[in-house]
């Protein structure tokens, strides 16, 4: 009596096909996330004046504060910020910042602007991150809506309401 190998082998091939499909799907790269974000930032800190050329003020500064995004950046809306920078009356401000999310991930940022005063637009570049934000890139701008520098205590406070930017997470 002849055997029909085609029919008896069919369930094995179907099972093998589904197993291979499932196995290969675990190795497919995740889709990139892209988006826009908006928000506010309140930062306080201190500055240290540098003895520099006559007529050219220079100081270093450290800021820390809270950034609240109306539209999340990588599923996170609240970040604690810390920035260190240099301000030069001739060239403006240049700072490096870390935004720390509530779930432990970080976003690394470079800020450029001039001068550190109310009404001045600042541009920022997102250059990396950690955790699920690893590899993040993007750009944003904001305008200082208020800046207060206490000359007696060397403290400073800044506030902005119009952070707007784009990002991409690979």
C-alpha positions in Angstrom: 0.0 0.0 0.0 1.6 3.3 -1.1 2.1 6.0 1.4 1.1 9.6 0.7 4.1 11.5 2.1 2.9 14.9 0.9 -0.1 14.9 3.3 1.5 13.3 6.3 4.5 15.8 6.1 2.3 18.9 5.7 1.7 19.6 9.4 5.4 19.4 10.1 6.2 21.9 7.4 3.5 24.3 8.6 4.8 24.0 12.1 8.4 24.6 10.9 7.3 27.6 8.9 5.6 29.2 11.9 8.6 28.5 14.1 11.0 30.1 11.7 8.7 33.1 11.2 8.5 33.6 15.0 12.3 33.2 15.4 13.2 35.7 12.7 10.6 38.2 13.9 12.5 38.5 17.2 15.6 39.7 15.4 13.9 42.4 13.3 14.9 45.9 14.4 12.3 48.1 16.1 10.9 51.0 14.2 12.3 54.4 14.9 10.3 56.9 16.9 10.1 60.4 15.6 8.1 63.3 17.0 7.9 66.9 18.2 7.8 68.3 21.7 6.9 71.5 23.4 7.1 72.6 27.0 8.4 74.9 29.8 11.6 75.1 31.8 12.4 76.7 35.1 16.1 76.8 36.1 18.1 78.2 39.0 21.8 78.3 39.7 24.9 80.3 40.3 27.5 82.0 38.3 31.2 82.7 38.9 32.7 85.8 37.3 36.0 85.4 35.6 38.7 88.0 35.5 39.0 88.7 31.8 39.6 91.5 29.4 38.5 95.0 30.3 35.0 95.6 28.9 34.3 91.9 28.2 32.4 90.1 30.9 32.8 86.3 31.2 31.4 83.9 33.7 30.8 80.2 34.2 27.4 79.0 35.4 25.6 75.9 36.7 21.9 75.6 36.3 19.4 73.0 37.6 15.7 72.8 37.4 12.6 71.2 36.1 11.5 70.8 32.5 7.8 69.9 31.8 6.9 68.9 28.3 3.4 69.3 27.1 4.1 66.7 24.4 6.4 63.9 25.7 9.9 63.3 24.5 10.2 59.5 24.1 7.2 58.8 26.4 8.5 61.1 29.2 7.1 64.5 30.1 9.1 65.5 33.2 12.8 65.9 33.3 15.2 67.2 36.0 17.9 69.3 34.3 21.5 70.1 35.1 23.6 72.4 32.9 27.2 73.7 33.1 28.4 76.4 30.8 30.4 79.5 29.9 29.0 82.9 29.1 31.1 85.4 27.2 29.7 88.9 26.4 31.3 88.7 22.9 30.4 85.1 22.0 27.3 84.2 24.0 26.6 81.1 26.1 27.6 77.6 25.5 26.4 74.8 27.8 26.2 71.1 28.3 23.1 69.6 29.9 21.8 66.4 31.2 18.0 65.9 31.4 17.1 63.1 33.8 13.8 61.3 33.4 11.8 59.8 36.2 12.5 56.3 35.0 16.3 56.8 35.1 17.0 57.6 31.4 19.1 60.6 30.5 19.1 62.9 27.5 22.3 64.8 26.6 22.0 68.3 25.3 24.3 71.1 24.0 22.9 74.7 24.3 24.0 77.8 22.4 22.7 81.3 22.7 23.5 84.9 23.4 23.4 86.7 25.7 21.9 85.2 28.9 19.0 87.7 29.0 15.2 88.0 28.8 14.0 87.7 25.2 17.0 86.0 23.8 16.5 82.8 21.8 18.6 79.8 22.6 19.1 76.8 20.3 19.7 73.3 21.6 20.9 70.0 20.1 20.0 66.6 21.5 23.1 64.5 21.0 22.3 61.2 22.8 20.6 59.4 25.6 20.6 56.3 27.8 18.1 53.5 28.3 15.2 53.5 25.9 16.5 57.0 24.7 19.9 55.6 23.6 20.8 57.1 20.3 18.3 60.0 20.5 19.0 63.0 18.3 17.1 66.2 17.8 17.0 70.0 17.9 14.9 72.6 19.8 14.7 76.3 20.5 13.3 78.4 23.3 13.3 82.1 24.4 14.1 83.1 27.9 10.9 84.8 29.1 12.6 86.0 32.3 16.2 85.9 33.6 17.2 87.3 37.0 20.8 87.6 38.1 21.4 88.6 41.7 24.7 90.4 41.7 25.1 90.2 45.5 24.7 86.5 45.8 25.9 85.4 42.2 22.6 83.4 41.9 20.5 83.3 38.7 17.1 82.2 37.7 15.7 81.6 34.2 12.2 80.7 32.9 10.9 79.8 29.5 7.5 78.9 28.2 8.1 78.1 24.6 10.4 75.1 24.2 9.7 73.6 20.8 11.7 70.8 19.0 11.9 67.6 17.1 13.5 64.3 18.0 14.3 60.8 16.6 15.0 57.7 18.5 16.6 54.9 16.3 
